[in-house]
Amino acid sequence: MKAKLETEVSKYMSYVLRHAPDAAGLTLDSEGWVSFDELEKVLASKYDVSRADVIEIVDNNPKKRFTLADGRIRANQGHSVDVDLALNQVEPPAALFHGTSLTNWHSIEHEGLKKMQRHHVHLSADVETAKIVAARRRGEHIILRVDAARMFSEGHSFFVSDNGVWLAESVPVQYLSRN
Ligand code: HQG
């Protein structure tokens, strides 16, 4: 399959499974799962892809954005629709990172990190990954360091998605510093 088609289909899958199942006539269950057969039918009606292609897209996804199991598929993180991923709370590493634009910093330094349209604030385990996240934004980028050890010891919960993205309800400003 051509890389361009693969990216296009993958982006559409993220859109449907995270934000707009209705747009594809799909209904997610309470934990975000949908029948793989149903999703495959939607994709095959819109793109020139076979079942094997869709499985390849899931397997090859550089960020492992989807889990396919027991005939069902879901997005691992990034939802705006109301789903409960039933993630387990976990103790985070001492530091986590968040890449964003300098423009955002002007309000982040007063308000801390907020989850905005998503269910959680997304944090990265290493600076390199945070840089990739930041690179999606225009202008100058900054990397923030989250004192996750202190945040955790002071009662804040952390979760990790099936694809290794760290998640928190918010990051109050006292745990943030410019990296
Ligand atoms: C910013 C991609 C102003 C925050 C990536 C970010 C990630 C504030 C933006 C995943 C703020 C929200 C998530 C505040 C937060 N004032 N700006 N108080 N608090 N922000 O896209 O972390 O490709 O919802 O810094 O790789 O950029 O979709 O979050 O810039 O893992 O799988 O508000 O999305 O993954 O933007 O990215 P987003 P994000 P996928």
Residues whose N, C-alpha, C, O or C-beta is under 5 A from the ligand:
A	BS01	HQG	G78 G99 T100 N104 S107 I108 E111 G112 L113 K114 K115 M116 R118 H122 V133
